[in-house]
Each structure stands twice: as C-alpha cells, then as structure tokens.
Amino acid sequence: MKLAVLIEDVFGEITPPPQISGIGEGALGINQILSKIVELIYIAAGVVFVFMVIISAFQWIVSGGEKEAVGNARNRLTHAIVGIIILGLAFVILRVIGQIIGFEFFTSQSPSLPLPTPTPYPLPTPYRPGIPI
C-alpha cells in the first residue's frame, strides 16, 4: 500500500489558461498584476481630473458673475488640482517604497517585442548661398 503520492498523480499537470499564461508566475506575476492595477487607477484618476477641470471651467463660464456659482466652480477646480497633486505624491511614495523593498511598480518585466531598427536616411546638405551643391 503506497500512501506517499505525488501531487501530479492526484491533480495532474495544472496549466494556466492561454489568456493569462504570459503574466508570469510567482512574485513576477503578482508584481505585474499589481502594477497594472495601479496604472489603471492612475489613468482613471487622470481622466476624472480632466473632466473635473472641464466641468468647473464650464460652470465658471455660465455662472454669469453669480458669487455662489463662481465659488462652487472655484472649489471644484481647487479640489481637482489638490487631487492631482496628491496623486503625484502617491506616485513618488510608491516609487520610493518600491525602491526600498525591491517591488517595482510601473515596470513591465514581461518580454517585450523588439523595437524596429531605424533605417538610416541620408542627411540633407545644408543650403549655403553662393556655394554650389
């Protein structure tokens, strides 16, 4: 009677689905997933910032000089600017913490496509009056 059984004998070989097979395994996969989540949060916050600025500018324009409406528009714009400053500070803090603990955000460590090599073009000769080309 054999009690010690290998995991592969019980479960078989476990392979990830092809949609996520390029993410990576272990710490590399966790790093990439967390980096992508943080990047999406930053992109969404940037879009929200742009819309808040546009809405506050529109409110300011259509306020007609009414003090309360101008104040609301100014407050919305101030909150948008403070929010983007906090977002920038959070970016810096994440980078510093990442450097300290060795967990890099905002870097893709997956194999990337090779960049195309630029084709060298001949440089144009400068035009100089009186000198034949």
N, C-alpha and C positions, 0 to 999 in steps of 0.2 A: 504494500500500500504506500503510495507516494503522496505525501502531504505538501511538500515544498513544490509549488507550481509557479512557473514564471508568469508574469503579468501578460506577456504576449500570448501565452497559451490560453488564458482566460478571456481577454478582451480582444485579441488580435492586434493588428497594427492600426494605430489611430493616426489619420492624416487630416490636416485642416482642409476646409473647402477651398477650391481654387480662388475664390474671391478674396480671401484673406491670407493666402499662402505666402504672399510677398511681404507681409508685415514684419515677420521675424519672430523669433522665439525667445522666451525668457525676458531678460531685462531689456534687450533691444526692442522687442515688440511692445513692451509696456512704455518705454521711452517714446517710441514713435506714436503710439495711440495718445498718450498724454500731450505730446507736442501738437498733434493735430487738433485735439480738443481745445487747447489753449489758443492756437491760431484761429480756430473758428470763433471763439469768444472775442478775440481782438477784432476780427473782421466785422462781426455783428455790432460790436461797440462802435467801431468807426462809422458804420452805416447809420446807426442811431444818432451819432454826433452830427453827421451831415444833415440828416433830416431835422434835428432839433434846431440847428442853425438856420436852415431854410424856413422852418415854421416861425421861429422867433423874428426873423427878418420880415417875413410876410405880415406877422402881427404888428410889428413896429410900423410898417408902411401904412397899413389900413387903419391904424389907431386914430388917425385924424387929430393928433395932438392931445387926445384924452389922457390925462395923467395916469389913471389906473391901468389902461390898456398898454401904455408905454412902459409902465413899471412891470407889468406881467411879462411883456416881451423881453425887457432887460433882464429880469430874473431868470427866464428860461435860457437866454443866451449865457448868462453867468454860470448857471448850473451845467450847461453843456461844456463850457470851457473848463470849469473845475473838474468835471468828469473825465475829460480827455487828459488833463494834467495828472489826475490820479491813475489813469490807465498807463500813462507813460512812466510814472513812478513804479507801478506794479511790474512793468516790463523790466525796468532796471533791477528791481529787487529780485525778480525771478532769475535774471541772468547772473546776479551776484551769488544767490543761493545755489544755482546750478554749478557755478564755478567752484564753490566751496565743497559741495557734496559730490561733485562729479556727475551730475544729472543734467544733461544739456537739453534745454528747451529750444525750440525754433530751429533745430537742425535735423535734416533728414539724413539718416545713416544708411538708407537703402541704396542699393546700387542704382546709379543714375545712368541715363542714356549718354553716350559720348557726344561731346559738342562737335559740331562740324568744323573742320579746319577752314579758315577763310582763304579764299582764292586771292593770290596776290595780283593786284591790278597795277599797271604802270602809272606812276605819278605824273600828273600833268606838268609840263615845263612852264615855269613862270613867265609871264609876258613882260618883256622889257623893251620899252620903246627905243628904236634905233639899232637894236641887236637882232640880226636875222635868226630865224628859228631853224 
